[in-house]
Amino acid sequence: MITCQYCAHKNEDGTLFCERCKSDLLSQPEAKPMSEVMPAPVTVPMGEVPMAEPILADTVSYDSVKKDVAPSDAPAVETASYPPFRPDAGEANATADPASVPNMNTPKLLVIRGQKLNIEYPIYTGDNFIGRTDEKPVDIDLDDQESPDRVWCSRQHARIVSDDKGLSIEDLGSQNGTFVNRARIYPGQLRPLENGDVVQIGTVQMKLKLQ
Amino acid sequence: MPAKIHIERMLHRNSIAVRGESVASYALLKVIPAGDGTAPVMPINLALVLDVSGSMYEEDGTGISRLKRVQQAALEAIPLLRPSDTLTIVAFAHTAAVVLPPTPLTQLSVIEKTINTIDRFEIDPGGTAMDQGLQLALEQVRSVRKENMLTHILLLTDGETSGEQNCRDLATAMAGKQEHLTLIGVGTEWNASLVKDLAQLSEGKWYYVDEEKKADTQRVFLEEFAHLRATTFRDVKLHIKPMKDIRVKRCRLVVPEIRELNLDTQEERHLIANLGTMERDKTARYILDLSLPNRPDGQYVIAQVEVTYATTEGPATTGPVALQITYSAEAPSYVNAEVAKHIDEVQIFELTNNLQTALDDSNADEAKRLAMAIERKATVLGPAGAKKTMLARQALSELNAGGRVAKKTMLALDDSARLAEEMPMP
């Protein structure tokens, strides 16, 4: 319980403002680690969760938080021994086979806007998860493609499926959305991809190259 | 592609640590219309209910009477309707009368003539019988109502009314029946608490028109008619099915305006909120206040949410979408800034309601404290809270000067507090 400092109303843990007098409830135990990370919160503490809608970032400043994950220089495909976490499906699903050898015909995503331009991410048969490696690995890790104070890519942001029908992409309920040729796509919708399509994830734009 | 609705959802924190028996958490739902706008047009069955009482002849220093401004605004807005739409006009003062029975928009000249001569119908201007006006309008729209039609009443008043309880009963009866009500209050003498109540009871909305601004009536009419014209989804309902031991404390609309929604318990662990109508291209957002029990670490589905709706092509659904959260005693995750921003706005809205109550009770000290809290909270919202901050400061300086807040300042603050500043989409 959090007791309101103003009206002494007892509120459930985690409540953000008093149910009765609507005053701020600041003595939340959970808020502590946040204030340690965020010495001078401008508004509510905002962490590494990306800003919701990209347009706003130019008008609102927020403190960036140093991420625990050390950025790796080589944005290669994860060769982790456990499958990527998939939020919306319970059963195990086919994932990209890291052992498959990239050849000339492997489709690639070429970074055309991002911190490291002209880097190519190969797309393998099966599911290719795009996001930022955190507690779970992803296949296409965009962690070092965004500047640390403008992280709009979610951890599990989108997935590209490569199968005998071709390539398609699905948003995985990301905070800031996935865009194909500037049009937003939605969770649960597999959108087919064609050569030359521009995929935007967070602030990063990538062009699909089939050959 | 036919018109469709999608749901996006996010939590205040993706992972939580529960130390006690339970913890409060918040979820943001975005209800997003999609489709290329080629959906068949939904015919509108609209009634205008206009106050023609004596006070409507005041000019408020604009050089043109309130009634004349309403007539002009209506004449400008009505061409936004389509030939398939139907319009009814009811005028009320001491009594009420149907001055235009349900008339198709193809007869535009008849409609225009009626509006131009609305002050010449024999209605005794001494009094305000809003309840009779609303009653007559309801009878008229119900007489021509068809399946797949959007039934809407737009009521404008500038004064106190008789028959308040009747008004409340009529508004309550409209809720959940797909009969929608929008209220417009002109100036500062209308009964703000009644109008707001009616909006709440009927699950509708209200506007405030600043009587000293010549173009404000026109602004509100054009805005409201544009909303009507863009309405594509009717009978939109949010279904929430929380898992065992999870409590949904309340559900609030936060964009386009802040309003608490009634949650009906359909059956055990199945709550329904009526979302009313939705426009083709306007996303609505909702905050769910949740209470989550203590659980071992791991990932859990806490609820299924689903939106059902009707277009001119019939009923449809988004299908169920899971709300998930991770319990982690070690590492509660960071706060989602977007969810937090909406909760800040809700808090300002609630503080403003309390400020209104404190002013009604002549509790100046409490009012000052609340005005300061609103100002502090609005300041942290930055540019998105600029208007709220400005109005809270105004209220505070009026309180410091004379211990009271002008009704106009309070109305403007009320009006501003419920509006979330919508962030532009990329």
Boltz contact constraints between the chains, C-beta under 6 A:
constraints:
  - contact:
      token1: [A, 12]
      token2: [B, 24]
      max_distance: 6.0
  - contact:
      token1: [A, 13]
      token2: [B, 20]
      max_distance: 6.0
  - contact:
      token1: [A, 13]
      token2: [B, 23]
      max_distance: 6.0
  - contact:
      token1: [A, 14]
      token2: [B, 23]
      max_distance: 6.0
  - contact:
      token1: [A, 14]
      token2: [B, 24]
      max_distance: 6.0
  - contact:
      token1: [A, 14]
      token2: [B, 25]
      max_distance: 6.0
  - contact:
      token1: [A, 15]
      token2: [B, 24]
      max_distance: 6.0
  - contact:
      token1: [A, 16]
      token2: [B, 343]
      max_distance: 6.0
  - contact:
      token1: [A, 17]
      token2: [B, 347]
      max_distance: 6.0
  - contact:
      token1: [A, 22]
      token2: [B, 347]
      max_distance: 6.0
  - contact:
      token1: [A, 22]
      token2: [B, 350]
      max_distance: 6.0
  - contact:
      token1: [A, 22]
      token2: [B, 351]
      max_distance: 6.0
  - contact:
      token1: [A, 22]
      token2: [B, 354]
      max_distance: 6.0
  - contact:
      token1: [A, 30]
      token2: [B, 332]
      max_distance: 6.0
  - contact:
      token1: [A, 43]
      token2: [B, 380]
      max_distance: 6.0
  - contact:
      token1: [A, 44]
      token2: [B, 340]
      max_distance: 6.0
  - contact:
      token1: [A, 45]
      token2: [B, 335]
      max_distance: 6.0
  - contact:
      token1: [A, 46]
      token2: [B, 337]
      max_distance: 6.0
  - contact:
      token1: [A, 47]
      token2: [B, 334]
      max_distance: 6.0
  - contact:
      token1: [A, 48]
      token2: [B, 334]
      max_distance: 6.0
  - contact:
      token1: [A, 49]
      token2: [B, 334]
      max_distance: 6.0
  - contact:
      token1: [A, 49]
      token2: [B, 336]
      max_distance: 6.0
  - contact:
      token1: [A, 51]
      token2: [B, 337]
      max_distance: 6.0
  - contact:
      token1: [A, 52]
      token2: [B, 338]
      max_distance: 6.0
  - contact:
      token1: [A, 53]
      token2: [B, 423]
      max_distance: 6.0
  - contact:
      token1: [A, 54]
      token2: [B, 426]
      max_distance: 6.0
  - contact:
      token1: [A, 55]
      token2: [B, 424]
      max_distance: 6.0
  - contact:
      token1: [A, 55]
      token2: [B, 426]
      max_distance: 6.0
  - contact:
      token1: [A, 56]
      token2: [B, 423]
      max_distance: 6.0
  - contact:
      token1: [A, 59]
      token2: [B, 383]
      max_distance: 6.0
  - contact:
      token1: [A, 60]
      token2: [B, 382]
      max_distance: 6.0
  - contact:
      token1: [A, 186]
      token2: [B, 6]
      max_distance: 6.0
